[in-house]
Each structure stands twice: as C-alpha cells, then as structure tokens.
Amino acid sequence: MLNFKKGGLFSRKDEPEQDVLQEIGAQVLAVWGSPGCGKTTVAVKLAKYLADRKKNVVLLLCDCTTPMLPCICPSGELEGDHSLRSILAANSITESLIKNNCNTHKRMSHLAVIGLQKGENENCYPPVNEKLLRELMSVLHDMDSHIIIDCGSSIFFDELSTIAILEADAVLRLINCDLKSVSYLSSQQEYLRMAGFDSDKLYKAVSNVKSNEASQNMEQVLGKAVFTLPHSPELEAQVLAGNLFADLSLKDSRGFRKEIQKISKEVFGV
C-alpha cells in the first residue's frame, strides 16, 4: 500500500480530468520521462526549433535540485541573470513577474529561458503551495508564446513538475531503450493516475536509440512509441559541452532533427 498525503496531489481520484488538445495545436508542452533519457536536451532543441522559425517560445526548466541553466549553453549566450527563484518566492504570479525573470537569448530574439541559476536549489525560496503553482501554469497559458516545460523525473517529490504535467496541453513522455527506464517510469505513472492525469494528451517517445539496440522489441513493454529519437554523436558532444542551442549540422544528426520537426508539427502545429 502506497502512502499519500491526505488531500494532496496524489489522493486517489475516481474520474480523471478531461483536457482535450486544441485543434490548432498545444500551447503548453511538458517534457517528462525517466532519469537520463534526454528530457532537457529534447526540450531545448524543441525550443530552438520554434525560435528559429520566429515563434515566441518560453522554456521553463523545472529541476530545482540540479539547476539546468548552466548546463544548456555558455553563460554569455543569455542576457540577464534572472532566476525561477524570484517567481516561486512571490505571493502571486503575474505575466509581468514571469517576463521580468526570463533570460533572453542573445542570438534568438524569440526565445526566453526560466530556471534556477548556478548554485541555487529548492531551499533558496520559501515552500511553494499548490495554489501558487497552478497560478503559474494559468499565467503561462495566457501568454502569447509557446511554452515548453522541462520536468523532473521524480514527480512525487517535485510538485512543480507534477502540476506542469497535469496542467499542460500535451505531455511528451521520453524513455530510454532499457528495462531500468521502463521500471522507473511505471513506478511513477501510478502517481499521475491518482492525480487525475488525462492520458489522451500523452505522446510517447523512445530516446537516444542506438543502432545496436532492439528498440522494436521494447514496444511489447512500452506500447507503441509515436516518436523515436536516435542517438547522435554530435548531439552527445553538445550535451557534454553545455552548448545545446548550437545547430546540428552533421549527417549523423539527421534522424534526430527529423524527429524534432515531427514532434513540433504534431504537438504545436508548427
């Protein structure tokens, strides 16, 4: 028997909430999955894809244990040193508060990034209640931008990621092609079910698939994946260098680029 906080996010619910995708495409996408499956990488590349096409996009990095701002690009590429901390410490959320705490990209005028800065963690701001987090999601929905949210994996201990997954228009669920990832994800999905997650807005993706891996055999465990993101040595080098807003130009990245394009078209209609 699992233990749950009474009246909390993971109280048992009989009927899931229904949240149907708009015909014109989603506005808010939550990217979630097992640890190490490339959530941040895919979220950043999707944000870049949209910004390169002159679509306004806000990238929200939820991880409050390991700040991802220092990991996605050199510090000199972002204008400003604003932090998600200032948003989560507020008494109420407004659009101006969010915009004032965005870090803009010097080369991509349509892109803004929100996250914790280097050295910060979840103890840098007061405890955040569910009402404030839902208010944050509501304001993000009202903004004239596409919103991509890079969620943490362990949702039971991460209410920001959980609310993002529950309130987003669409969820891209990533998983590595191995049984450990499958086992981890199945242990977390029960929490979402109990919180009333609408599975109709879920897109499944297998990530970082290498040529020697039998990804087709994993469908017996995963269910059929909508997207398959292949491994790319060029992308791996960008991850290690912390330079994810760089272009992918080599032949070995062609498959990954095509899948990002497919995800954008399917989810955002762009």
MIDOSE-1310 file (N, C-alpha, C; in nm, 2 decimals, decimal comma, always signed):
residues 270
mlnf	+0,09/-0,12/+0,00/+0,00/+0,00/+0,00/+0,09/+0,12/+0,00; +0,06/+0,21/-0,09/+0,14/+0,34/-0,10/+0,09/+0,44/+0,00; +0,18/+0,52/+0,05/+0,14/+0,63/+0,15/+0,12/+0,76/+0,07; +0,01/+0,83/+0,10/-0,01/+0,96/+0,03/-0,05/+1,06/+0,13
kkgg	-0,02/+1,18/+0,10/-0,06/+1,29/+0,19/-0,21/+1,32/+0,17; -0,28/+1,33/+0,28/-0,42/+1,34/+0,27/-0,45/+1,48/+0,21; -0,54/+1,47/+0,11/-0,58/+1,60/+0,04/-0,47/+1,65/-0,05; -0,36/+1,58/-0,07/-0,25/+1,62/-0,16/-0,28/+1,59/-0,30
lfsr	-0,17/+1,61/-0,38/-0,18/+1,59/-0,53/-0,21/+1,44/-0,56; -0,17/+1,35/-0,48/-0,17/+1,21/-0,51/-0,28/+1,14/-0,43; -0,39/+1,21/-0,39/-0,50/+1,15/-0,33/-0,57/+1,07/-0,44; -0,63/+0,96/-0,41/-0,70/+0,88/-0,51/-0,82/+0,95/-0,57
kdep	-0,83/+0,95/-0,70/-0,94/+1,02/-0,77/-1,02/+0,91/-0,85; -1,15/+0,92/-0,85/-1,23/+0,82/-0,93/-1,23/+0,85/-1,08; -1,24/+0,98/-1,11/-1,26/+1,02/-1,25/-1,14/+1,11/-1,29; -1,07/+1,08/-1,40/-0,96/+1,17/-1,44/-1,02/+1,29/-1,51
eqdv	-0,94/+1,40/-1,50/-0,98/+1,53/-1,56/-0,97/+1,51/-1,71; -1,06/+1,57/-1,78/-1,05/+1,57/-1,93/-1,00/+1,70/-1,98; -0,89/+1,69/-2,06/-0,82/+1,81/-2,11/-0,79/+1,78/-2,26; -0,88/+1,82/-2,34/-0,87/+1,79/-2,48/-0,78/+1,89/-2,55
lqei	-0,69/+1,84/-2,64/-0,60/+1,93/-2,71/-0,68/+2,02/-2,81; -0,63/+2,15/-2,82/-0,70/+2,24/-2,91/-0,66/+2,19/-3,05; -0,76/+2,21/-3,15/-0,74/+2,17/-3,28/-0,62/+2,24/-3,35; -0,59/+2,36/-3,30/-0,48/+2,44/-3,36/-0,35/+2,40/-3,31
gaqv	-0,34/+2,30/-3,21/-0,22/+2,26/-3,15/-0,21/+2,30/-3,01; -0,12/+2,24/-2,94/-0,10/+2,27/-2,80/-0,02/+2,40/-2,79; -0,04/+2,47/-2,67/+0,04/+2,58/-2,64/+0,15/+2,55/-2,54; +0,11/+2,47/-2,44/+0,20/+2,43/-2,33/+0,23/+2,28/-2,34
lavw	+0,36/+2,25/-2,35/+0,41/+2,11/-2,36/+0,50/+2,08/-2,24; +0,47/+1,98/-2,17/+0,55/+1,93/-2,06/+0,64/+1,81/-2,12; +0,77/+1,81/-2,10/+0,86/+1,71/-2,14/+0,90/+1,63/-2,01; +0,87/+1,50/-2,01/+0,89/+1,42/-1,89/+0,94/+1,28/-1,92
gspg	+1,00/+1,22/-1,83/+1,04/+1,08/-1,85/+1,14/+1,03/-1,75; +1,20/+0,92/-1,78/+1,29/+0,85/-1,68/+1,42/+0,93/-1,67; +1,50/+0,91/-1,56/+1,63/+0,98/-1,55/+1,72/+0,95/-1,66; +1,79/+1,05/-1,71/+1,89/+1,04/-1,82/+1,84/+1,01/-1,95
cgkt	+1,71/+1,03/-1,98/+1,65/+1,00/-2,11/+1,66/+1,11/-2,21; +1,71/+1,23/-2,16/+1,73/+1,34/-2,26/+1,62/+1,44/-2,25; +1,55/+1,45/-2,14/+1,44/+1,55/-2,13/+1,48/+1,69/-2,16; +1,59/+1,73/-2,10/+1,63/+1,87/-2,11/+1,68/+1,89/-2,26
tvav	+1,75/+1,79/-2,31/+1,81/+1,80/-2,45/+1,69/+1,82/-2,55; +1,59/+1,74/-2,54/+1,48/+1,75/-2,63/+1,40/+1,88/-2,61; +1,38/+1,92/-2,48/+1,31/+2,04/-2,46/+1,38/+2,16/-2,52; +1,51/+2,17/-2,50/+1,59/+2,28/-2,56/+1,59/+2,27/-2,71
klak	+1,61/+2,16/-2,77/+1,61/+2,15/-2,92/+1,47/+2,19/-2,97; +1,36/+2,15/-2,90/+1,23/+2,19/-2,95/+1,21/+2,34/-2,94; +1,26/+2,40/-2,83/+1,25/+2,55/-2,81/+1,33/+2,62/-2,92; +1,45/+2,57/-2,95/+1,53/+2,63/-3,06/+1,46/+2,61/-3,19
ylad	+1,40/+2,50/-3,22/+1,33/+2,48/-3,35/+1,22/+2,58/-3,37; +1,15/+2,61/-3,26/+1,04/+2,70/-3,27/+1,09/+2,85/-3,29; +1,19/+2,88/-3,20/+1,25/+3,01/-3,21/+1,32/+3,04/-3,34; +1,38/+2,94/-3,40/+1,44/+2,96/-3,54/+1,34/+2,99/-3,64
rkkn	+1,21/+2,95/-3,61/+1,10/+2,98/-3,71/+1,02/+3,10/-3,66; +1,08/+3,18/-3,58/+1,03/+3,31/-3,53/+0,90/+3,29/-3,46; +0,89/+3,19/-3,38/+0,77/+3,16/-3,29/+0,82/+3,20/-3,15; +0,74/+3,28/-3,08/+0,78/+3,31/-2,95/+0,77/+3,19/-2,86
vvll	+0,87/+3,16/-2,78/+0,87/+3,04/-2,70/+0,94/+3,07/-2,57; +0,88/+3,02/-2,46/+0,94/+3,03/-2,33/+0,98/+2,89/-2,28; +1,10/+2,87/-2,24/+1,15/+2,74/-2,20/+1,16/+2,75/-2,04; +1,08/+2,67/-1,97/+1,09/+2,66/-1,83/+1,16/+2,54/-1,78
lcdc	+1,27/+2,55/-1,71/+1,35/+2,44/-1,66/+1,31/+2,42/-1,51; +1,24/+2,31/-1,48/+1,18/+2,28/-1,35/+1,28/+2,23/-1,25; +1,38/+2,17/-1,29/+1,47/+2,10/-1,19/+1,52/+2,19/-1,09; +1,48/+2,17/-0,96/+1,53/+2,26/-0,86/+1,63/+2,19/-0,77
ttpm	+1,68/+2,07/-0,81/+1,79/+2,01/-0,74/+1,92/+2,03/-0,82; +1,91/+2,02/-0,95/+2,02/+2,04/-1,03/+1,99/+2,15/-1,13; +2,02/+2,28/-1,10/+1,99/+2,39/-1,20/+2,04/+2,36/-1,34; +1,95/+2,37/-1,44/+1,99/+2,33/-1,57/+2,04/+2,45/-1,66
lpci	+2,02/+2,58/-1,61/+2,06/+2,69/-1,69/+2,21/+2,69/-1,72; +2,30/+2,65/-1,62/+2,44/+2,64/-1,66/+2,48/+2,53/-1,75; +2,38/+2,44/-1,77/+2,41/+2,31/-1,85/+2,37/+2,32/-1,99; +2,29/+2,42/-2,03/+2,24/+2,41/-2,17/+2,31/+2,51/-2,26
cpsg	+2,38/+2,61/-2,21/+2,45/+2,70/-2,30/+2,56/+2,77/-2,22; +2,66/+2,83/-2,29/+2,75/+2,91/-2,22/+2,68/+3,03/-2,16; +2,73/+3,08/-2,04/+2,66/+3,19/-1,97/+2,65/+3,31/-2,05; +2,75/+3,34/-2,14/+2,75/+3,46/-2,22/+2,64/+3,46/-2,33
eleg	+2,57/+3,35/-2,35/+2,47/+3,35/-2,46/+2,34/+3,40/-2,40; +2,32/+3,40/-2,27/+2,19/+3,45/-2,22/+2,20/+3,59/-2,16; +2,11/+3,67/-2,19/+2,10/+3,81/-2,14/+2,03/+3,81/-2,01; +2,10/+3,85/-1,90/+2,04/+3,86/-1,77/+2,08/+3,75/-1,68
dhsl	+2,06/+3,76/-1,55/+2,09/+3,66/-1,46/+1,97/+3,63/-1,37; +1,85/+3,63/-1,43/+1,72/+3,62/-1,36/+1,70/+3,47/-1,32; +1,62/+3,45/-1,22/+1,60/+3,32/-1,17/+1,46/+3,28/-1,14; +1,43/+3,15/-1,16/+1,30/+3,10/-1,13/+1,27/+3,12/-0,98
rsil	+1,37/+3,13/-0,90/+1,35/+3,15/-0,75/+1,27/+3,27/-0,73; +1,28/+3,38/-0,80/+1,21/+3,50/-0,78/+1,06/+3,48/-0,81; +1,03/+3,40/-0,90/+0,89/+3,37/-0,93/+0,82/+3,28/-0,82; +0,90/+3,18/-0,78/+0,84/+3,09/-0,68/+0,84/+3,15/-0,54
aans	+0,91/+3,26/-0,52/+0,91/+3,32/-0,39/+0,80/+3,43/-0,38; +0,73/+3,46/-0,49/+0,63/+3,56/-0,49/+0,50/+3,52/-0,42; +0,42/+3,61/-0,38/+0,29/+3,59/-0,32/+0,18/+3,55/-0,42; +0,20/+3,60/-0,54/+0,11/+3,57/-0,65/+0,19/+3,58/-0,78
ites	+0,14/+3,52/-0,89/+0,21/+3,51/-1,02/+0,14/+3,60/-1,12; +0,21/+3,69/-1,18/+0,16/+3,77/-1,29/+0,24/+3,75/-1,41; +0,19/+3,79/-1,53/+0,27/+3,78/-1,65/+0,39/+3,87/-1,65; +0,38/+3,99/-1,59/+0,50/+4,08/-1,58/+0,60/+4,02/-1,49
likn	+0,56/+3,95/-1,38/+0,66/+3,88/-1,30/+0,74/+3,78/-1,38; +0,67/+3,70/-1,46/+0,73/+3,60/-1,54/+0,83/+3,66/-1,64; +0,78/+3,76/-1,71/+0,86/+3,82/-1,81/+0,99/+3,89/-1,76; +0,97/+3,95/-1,64/+1,08/+4,01/-1,57/+1,19/+3,91/-1,52
ncnt	+1,15/+3,79/-1,52/+1,25/+3,69/-1,47/+1,29/+3,59/-1,58; +1,26/+3,63/-1,70/+1,31/+3,55/-1,82/+1,45/+3,59/-1,85; +1,53/+3,50/-1,90/+1,66/+3,52/-1,96/+1,65/+3,51/-2,11; +1,68/+3,62/-2,18/+1,66/+3,61/-2,32/+1,79/+3,57/-2,39
hkrm	+1,78/+3,50/-2,50/+1,90/+3,45/-2,57/+1,95/+3,56/-2,67; +2,07/+3,59/-2,67/+2,13/+3,70/-2,75/+2,12/+3,67/-2,90; +2,12/+3,55/-2,94/+2,11/+3,52/-3,09/+1,97/+3,48/-3,13; +1,88/+3,45/-3,04/+1,75/+3,41/-3,08/+1,65/+3,50/-3,01
shla	+1,60/+3,60/-3,07/+1,52/+3,71/-3,01/+1,38/+3,65/-2,97; +1,34/+3,54/-3,02/+1,21/+3,48/-2,99/+1,21/+3,39/-2,87; +1,33/+3,37/-2,82/+1,34/+3,27/-2,71/+1,37/+3,33/-2,57; +1,30/+3,28/-2,47/+1,33/+3,32/-2,33/+1,34/+3,19/-2,25
vigl	+1,42/+3,20/-2,15/+1,45/+3,08/-2,07/+1,43/+3,12/-1,92; +1,37/+3,03/-1,84/+1,35/+3,05/-1,70/+1,40/+2,92/-1,63; +1,48/+2,95/-1,52/+1,53/+2,83/-1,44/+1,61/+2,89/-1,33; +1,66/+2,79/-1,24/+1,74/+2,83/-1,13/+1,89/+2,86/-1,18
qkge	+1,95/+2,95/-1,12/+2,09/+2,98/-1,16/+2,19/+2,89/-1,09; +2,31/+2,89/-1,13/+2,42/+2,81/-1,07/+2,43/+2,83/-0,92; +2,43/+2,72/-0,85/+2,45/+2,73/-0,70/+2,32/+2,74/-0,63; +2,20/+2,76/-0,70/+2,07/+2,77/-0,63/+2,01/+2,63/-0,62
nenc	+1,92/+2,61/-0,53/+1,84/+2,49/-0,51/+1,71/+2,52/-0,45; +1,63/+2,41/-0,41/+1,49/+2,43/-0,37/+1,49/+2,50/-0,23; +1,60/+2,52/-0,16/+1,60/+2,59/-0,03/+1,63/+2,74/-0,05; +1,63/+2,78/-0,17/+1,66/+2,93/-0,20/+1,53/+3,01/-0,20
yppv	+1,42/+2,95/-0,18/+1,29/+3,02/-0,18/+1,20/+2,95/-0,08; +1,10/+3,02/-0,03/+1,01/+2,95/+0,07/+0,93/+2,84/+0,01; +0,88/+2,75/+0,09/+0,80/+2,64/+0,04/+0,68/+2,69/-0,04; +0,66/+2,62/-0,16/+0,56/+2,67/-0,25/+0,43/+2,58/-0,24
nekl	+0,32/+2,65/-0,24/+0,19/+2,57/-0,23/+0,14/+2,54/-0,36; +0,05/+2,45/-0,37/-0,01/+2,40/-0,49/-0,09/+2,51/-0,56; -0,15/+2,60/-0,49/-0,23/+2,71/-0,55/-0,14/+2,80/-0,63; -0,02/+2,83/-0,58/+0,07/+2,92/-0,65/+0,12/+2,85/-0,78
lrel	+0,15/+2,73/-0,77/+0,20/+2,65/-0,89/+0,09/+2,65/-1,00; -0,03/+2,63/-0,96/-0,14/+2,63/-1,06/-0,16/+2,77/-1,12; -0,14/+2,87/-1,03/-0,15/+3,00/-1,08/-0,04/+3,03/-1,18; +0,08/+2,98/-1,16/+0,19/+2,99/-1,26/+0,15/+2,93/-1,39
msvl	+0,09/+2,81/-1,39/+0,06/+2,74/-1,51/-0,06/+2,82/-1,58; -0,15/+2,88/-1,51/-0,26/+2,95/-1,57/-0,20/+3,08/-1,64; -0,11/+3,15/-1,58/-0,05/+3,27/-1,64/+0,03/+3,23/-1,76; +0,10/+3,12/-1,76/+0,18/+3,07/-1,88/+0,08/+3,04/-1,99
hdmd	-0,03/+2,98/-1,96/-0,13/+2,95/-2,07/-0,18/+3,08/-2,13; -0,19/+3,19/-2,06/-0,24/+3,31/-2,11/-0,14/+3,39/-2,19; -0,01/+3,36/-2,18/+0,09/+3,43/-2,25/+0,09/+3,40/-2,40; +0,13/+3,50/-2,48/+0,13/+3,49/-2,63/+0,26/+3,42/-2,67
shii	+0,28/+3,30/-2,62/+0,40/+3,22/-2,66/+0,37/+3,07/-2,65; +0,46/+3,00/-2,72/+0,46/+2,85/-2,69/+0,54/+2,83/-2,57; +0,49/+2,74/-2,48/+0,56/+2,71/-2,35/+0,61/+2,57/-2,36; +0,74/+2,55/-2,33/+0,80/+2,42/-2,32/+0,85/+2,40/-2,18
idcg	+0,81/+2,30/-2,11/+0,85/+2,28/-1,97/+0,93/+2,15/-1,95; +1,05/+2,17/-1,91/+1,14/+2,05/-1,89/+1,12/+2,01/-1,74; +1,05/+1,89/-1,73/+1,01/+1,85/-1,60/+1,11/+1,75/-1,53; +1,11/+1,74/-1,40/+1,20/+1,65/-1,33/+1,14/+1,51/-1,34
ssif	+1,22/+1,41/-1,32/+1,17/+1,27/-1,33/+1,09/+1,22/-1,21; +1,13/+1,26/-1,09/+1,07/+1,20/-0,97/+0,96/+1,29/-0,92; +0,84/+1,27/-0,98/+0,73/+1,37/-0,96/+0,68/+1,37/-0,82; +0,69/+1,26/-0,74/+0,63/+1,26/-0,61/+0,69/+1,37/-0,52
fdel	+0,82/+1,40/-0,54/+0,89/+1,50/-0,46/+0,91/+1,63/-0,53; +0,84/+1,65/-0,65/+0,86/+1,77/-0,73/+0,72/+1,82/-0,77; +0,66/+1,90/-0,69/+0,52/+1,94/-0,72/+0,52/+2,03/-0,84; +0,62/+2,11/-0,86/+0,63/+2,20/-0,98/+0,62/+2,12/-1,11
stia	+0,69/+2,01/-1,12/+0,69/+1,92/-1,24/+0,55/+1,85/-1,25; +0,50/+1,81/-1,13/+0,37/+1,74/-1,13/+0,26/+1,83/-1,18; +0,25/+1,95/-1,13/+0,15/+2,04/-1,17/+0,17/+2,07/-1,32; +0,29/+2,09/-1,37/+0,31/+2,12/-1,51/+0,26/+2,00/-1,60
ilea	+0,28/+1,88/-1,55/+0,24/+1,76/-1,63/+0,08/+1,76/-1,63; +0,02/+1,79/-1,52/-0,12/+1,78/-1,51/-0,19/+1,89/-1,58; -0,13/+2,01/-1,58/-0,19/+2,13/-1,64/-0,15/+2,16/-1,79; -0,05/+2,09/-1,84/-0,01/+2,12/-1,97/-0,11/+2,07/-2,08
davl	-0,11/+2,13/-2,19/-0,20/+2,08/-2,30/-0,15/+1,95/-2,36; -0,02/+1,92/-2,35/+0,03/+1,80/-2,40/+0,15/+1,76/-2,32; +0,18/+1,63/-2,31/+0,29/+1,58/-2,24/+0,37/+1,48/-2,33; +0,50/+1,51/-2,35/+0,59/+1,43/-2,43/+0,67/+1,34/-2,33
rlin	+0,64/+1,21/-2,32/+0,70/+1,12/-2,23/+0,81/+1,05/-2,30; +0,93/+1,07/-2,25/+1,06/+1,01/-2,30/+1,10/+0,89/-2,22; +1,16/+0,79/-2,29/+1,21/+0,68/-2,21/+1,33/+0,62/-2,29; +1,43/+0,58/-2,22/+1,54/+0,51/-2,28/+1,51/+0,37/-2,32
cdlk	+1,58/+0,31/-2,41/+1,55/+0,18/-2,46/+1,62/+0,08/-2,37; +1,57/+0,07/-2,24/+1,63/-0,03/-2,15/+1,52/-0,05/-2,04; +1,53/-0,17/-1,97/+1,43/-0,21/-1,88/+1,44/-0,13/-1,75; +1,55/-0,08/-1,71/+1,56/+0,01/-1,59/+1,47/+0,13/-1,61
svsy	+1,48/+0,20/-1,73/+1,39/+0,31/-1,76/+1,25/+0,28/-1,75; +1,21/+0,16/-1,81/+1,07/+0,12/-1,81/+1,02/+0,10/-1,67; +1,10/+0,03/-1,58/+1,07/+0,00/-1,45/+1,05/+0,13/-1,37; +1,14/+0,23/-1,39/+1,13/+0,36/-1,32/+1,00/+0,43/-1,36
lssq	+0,98/+0,44/-1,49/+0,86/+0,51/-1,53/+0,73/+0,45/-1,49; +0,72/+0,32/-1,49/+0,60/+0,25/-1,44/+0,57/+0,28/-1,30; +0,68/+0,30/-1,22/+0,66/+0,33/-1,08/+0,61/+0,47/-1,05; +0,64/+0,56/-1,14/+0,59/+0,70/-1,13/+0,46/+0,72/-1,19
qeyl	+0,42/+0,65/-1,29/+0,29/+0,67/-1,36/+0,17/+0,65/-1,27; +0,18/+0,57/-1,17/+0,07/+0,55/-1,08/+0,04/+0,68/-1,01; +0,14/+0,76/-0,98/+0,11/+0,89/-0,91/+0,03/+0,98/-1,00; +0,06/+0,98/-1,13/-0,01/+1,06/-1,22/-0,16/+1,02/-1,23
rmag	-0,18/+0,89/-1,24/-0,31/+0,83/-1,25/-0,40/+0,87/-1,13; -0,34/+0,87/-1,01/-0,41/+0,90/-0,89/-0,44/+1,05/-0,88; -0,35/+1,13/-0,95/-0,38/+1,28/-0,95/-0,47/+1,32/-1,06; -0,52/+1,22/-1,14/-0,62/+1,26/-1,24/-0,56/+1,29/-1,37
fdsd	-0,45/+1,24/-1,41/-0,38/+1,27/-1,53/-0,47/+1,22/-1,65; -0,48/+1,30/-1,76/-0,55/+1,27/-1,88/-0,46/+1,21/-1,98; -0,46/+1,08/-1,99/-0,37/+1,00/-2,08/-0,39/+1,04/-2,23; -0,50/+1,10/-2,26/-0,52/+1,13/-2,40/-0,43/+1,24/-2,46
klyk	-0,37/+1,31/-2,37/-0,28/+1,42/-2,41/-0,13/+1,37/-2,41; -0,11/+1,24/-2,39/+0,03/+1,19/-2,38/+0,08/+1,15/-2,52; +0,21/+1,19/-2,55/+0,28/+1,14/-2,66/+0,40/+1,06/-2,61; +0,42/+0,94/-2,66/+0,53/+0,85/-2,62/+0,64/+0,86/-2,71
avsn	+0,76/+0,86/-2,66/+0,88/+0,87/-2,74/+0,99/+0,79/-2,68; +1,06/+0,71/-2,76/+1,18/+0,64/-2,72/+1,30/+0,73/-2,76; +1,40/+0,74/-2,66/+1,50/+0,84/-2,68/+1,64/+0,78/-2,68; +1,73/+0,85/-2,76/+1,87/+0,81/-2,76/+1,89/+0,66/-2,80
vksn	+1,82/+0,62/-2,91/+1,82/+0,49/-2,96/+1,94/+0,47/-3,04; +2,02/+0,37/-3,01/+2,14/+0,34/-3,08/+2,11/+0,22/-3,18; +2,20/+0,21/-3,28/+2,17/+0,12/-3,39/+2,17/-0,03/-3,35; +2,25/-0,06/-3,24/+2,26/-0,19/-3,19/+2,15/-0,23/-3,09
easq	+2,06/-0,14/-3,06/+1,96/-0,17/-2,96/+1,83/-0,21/-3,04; +1,76/-0,31/-2,98/+1,64/-0,37/-3,04/+1,52/-0,29/-2,99; +1,51/-0,16/-3,04/+1,40/-0,07/-3,00/+1,27/-0,13/-3,03; +1,25/-0,20/-3,14/+1,12/-0,25/-3,18/+1,07/-0,35/-3,07
nmeq	+1,16/-0,43/-3,01/+1,12/-0,53/-2,91/+1,07/-0,46/-2,79; +1,11/-0,34/-2,76/+1,07/-0,26/-2,64/+0,92/-0,23/-2,65; +0,87/-0,23/-2,77/+0,73/-0,19/-2,78/+0,63/-0,28/-2,70; +0,68/-0,41/-2,68/+0,60/-0,50/-2,61/+0,58/-0,45/-2,46
vlgk	+0,68/-0,38/-2,42/+0,68/-0,33/-2,28/+0,62/-0,19/-2,27; +0,66/-0,10/-2,37/+0,63/+0,04/-2,37/+0,49/+0,07/-2,42; +0,44/-0,02/-2,51/+0,34/+0,03/-2,60/+0,40/+0,10/-2,72; +0,33/+0,11/-2,83/+0,40/+0,17/-2,95/+0,44/+0,32/-2,92
avft	+0,56/+0,35/-2,96/+0,61/+0,48/-2,94/+0,57/+0,57/-3,07; +0,53/+0,69/-3,04/+0,49/+0,78/-3,15/+0,62/+0,84/-3,22; +0,72/+0,86/-3,14/+0,85/+0,92/-3,19/+0,96/+0,83/-3,14; +1,06/+0,82/-3,23/+1,19/+0,75/-3,19/+1,30/+0,84/-3,22
lphs	+1,37/+0,89/-3,12/+1,48/+0,98/-3,13/+1,61/+0,91/-3,13; +1,68/+0,90/-3,24/+1,80/+0,82/-3,25/+1,92/+0,89/-3,18; +2,02/+0,81/-3,14/+2,14/+0,86/-3,08/+2,22/+0,94/-3,19; +2,28/+1,05/-3,14/+2,36/+1,14/-3,23/+2,49/+1,17/-3,16
pele	+2,61/+1,13/-3,21/+2,74/+1,17/-3,15/+2,75/+1,32/-3,14; +2,71/+1,39/-3,25/+2,72/+1,54/-3,25/+2,64/+1,60/-3,13; +2,51/+1,54/-3,11/+2,43/+1,59/-3,00/+2,49/+1,56/-2,87; +2,55/+1,44/-2,86/+2,62/+1,40/-2,73/+2,73/+1,49/-2,70
aqvl	+2,80/+1,54/-2,80/+2,91/+1,63/-2,78/+2,86/+1,76/-2,73; +2,75/+1,81/-2,78/+2,69/+1,93/-2,74/+2,64/+1,93/-2,60; +2,59/+1,81/-2,56/+2,54/+1,79/-2,42/+2,66/+1,80/-2,32; +2,77/+1,74/-2,36/+2,89/+1,74/-2,27/+2,95/+1,88/-2,27
agnl	+2,94/+1,95/-2,37/+3,00/+2,09/-2,38/+2,90/+2,19/-2,32; +2,78/+2,15/-2,29/+2,68/+2,25/-2,24/+2,65/+2,35/-2,35; +2,62/+2,31/-2,47/+2,60/+2,40/-2,58/+2,48/+2,35/-2,67; +2,37/+2,34/-2,60/+2,25/+2,28/-2,67/+2,18/+2,37/-2,77
fadl	+2,21/+2,50/-2,77/+2,14/+2,59/-2,86/+2,22/+2,59/-2,99; +2,33/+2,52/-3,00/+2,41/+2,51/-3,13/+2,33/+2,43/-3,23; +2,36/+2,46/-3,36/+2,30/+2,39/-3,47/+2,35/+2,24/-3,47; +2,26/+2,16/-3,52/+2,30/+2,02/-3,55/+2,32/+2,01/-3,70
slkd	+2,44/+2,00/-3,75/+2,46/+2,01/-3,89/+2,52/+1,88/-3,96; +2,57/+1,79/-3,87/+2,63/+1,67/-3,93/+2,53/+1,57/-3,97; +2,57/+1,48/-4,06/+2,49/+1,37/-4,12/+2,43/+1,28/-4,01; +2,51/+1,25/-3,90/+2,46/+1,16/-3,80/+2,35/+1,22/-3,72
srgf	+2,32/+1,35/-3,73/+2,22/+1,41/-3,65/+2,09/+1,42/-3,73; +2,09/+1,38/-3,86/+1,97/+1,40/-3,95/+1,85/+1,33/-3,89; +1,86/+1,21/-3,84/+1,74/+1,14/-3,78/+1,68/+1,21/-3,66; +1,77/+1,27/-3,58/+1,72/+1,34/-3,46/+1,65/+1,47/-3,50
rkei	+1,71/+1,54/-3,60/+1,65/+1,67/-3,64/+1,51/+1,64/-3,70; +1,50/+1,53/-3,78/+1,37/+1,50/-3,84/+1,26/+1,47/-3,73; +1,30/+1,40/-3,62/+1,21/+1,37/-3,52/+1,17/+1,49/-3,44; +1,26/+1,59/-3,42/+1,22/+1,71/-3,35/+1,12/+1,79/-3,44
qkis	+1,14/+1,79/-3,57/+1,05/+1,85/-3,66/+0,91/+1,78/-3,65; +0,91/+1,65/-3,65/+0,78/+1,58/-3,64/+0,71/+1,61/-3,51; +0,78/+1,61/-3,40/+0,72/+1,64/-3,27/+0,66/+1,78/-3,27; +0,73/+1,88/-3,32/+0,68/+2,02/-3,33/+0,56/+2,03/-3,41
kevf	+0,56/+1,96/-3,53/+0,44/+1,96/-3,62/+0,32/+1,89/-3,55; +0,35/+1,78/-3,48/+0,24/+1,70/-3,42/+0,18/+1,78/-3,30; +0,27/+1,83/-3,22/+0,22/+1,89/-3,09/+0,18/+2,04/-3,11; +0,26/+2,12/-3,18/+0,23/+2,26/-3,19/+0,17/+2,30/-3,32
gv	+0,17/+2,21/-3,42/+0,12/+2,25/-3,55/+0,22/+2,34/-3,62; +0,35/+2,34/-3,58/+0,45/+2,43/-3,65/+0,55/+2,35/-3,71
